Amino acid sequence: MADSEKTRYSDSELQEFREIINAKLVEAKKDLDLLNSTMSLRDNNGTDDTSPTFKLIEDGSDVLSREETSQLAARQEKFIKHLNDALVRIENKTYGICRQTGKLISKERLRIVPHATLSIEAKNMQP
């Protein structure tokens, strides 16, 4: 049966996607831990004994860096949530079904973006 005729992915196909998502989750959690530890290390940067002028300049650049790191961490947390949501859809056997068209999202797209909920067709129709 061709993908376009199927209404859902088989259990073995879902297992393949589960493995892809779990591998991405491991990496995403490592990255998040690294970002969080970077932010906590910055709080104690050891410049207390340096000149006030230098400290002021360094603090200004540190704030920008901390904000960027915080934004990256927030994006990583959102990515992890999307991956976990995809695992729930696998358990419900609704994984890989476009939420707009009801058709199967291509395997190629899901292998690249395993948390996708829209097919390329539906994504391209968005404003």
Residue pairs with C-beta under 8 A, 6 or more apart in sequence:
3 104
3 106
3 107
4 103
4 104
6 104
7 97
7 104
8 93
8 94
8 95
8 96
8 97
8 104
9 17
9 95
9 96
9 104
11 93
13 96
13 107
14 90
14 93
14 95
14 96
17 86
17 90
17 95
17 96
17 110
17 114
18 87
18 90
20 110
20 111
20 114
21 83
21 86
21 87
21 90
21 114
21 115
22 87
24 83
24 114
25 80
25 83
25 84
28 76
28 79
28 80
28 83
29 80
31 76
32 73
32 76
32 77
32 80
35 69
35 72
35 73
35 76
36 73
38 69
39 66
39 69
39 70
39 73
42 62
42 65
42 66
42 69
45 58
45 62
47 54
47 55
47 58
47 59
48 55
50 58
79 115
82 115
83 114
83 115
85 115
86 95
86 114
86 115
89 95
89 96
96 104
96 105
96 107
96 110
97 103
97 104
97 105
98 104
98 105
98 117
98 118
98 119
98 121
98 122
99 117
99 118
99 122
100 118
100 119
100 122
100 125
101 119
101 121
101 122
103 119
103 121
104 119
105 116
105 117
105 118
105 119
105 120
106 119
106 120
109 116
109 119
109 120
110 116
118 126
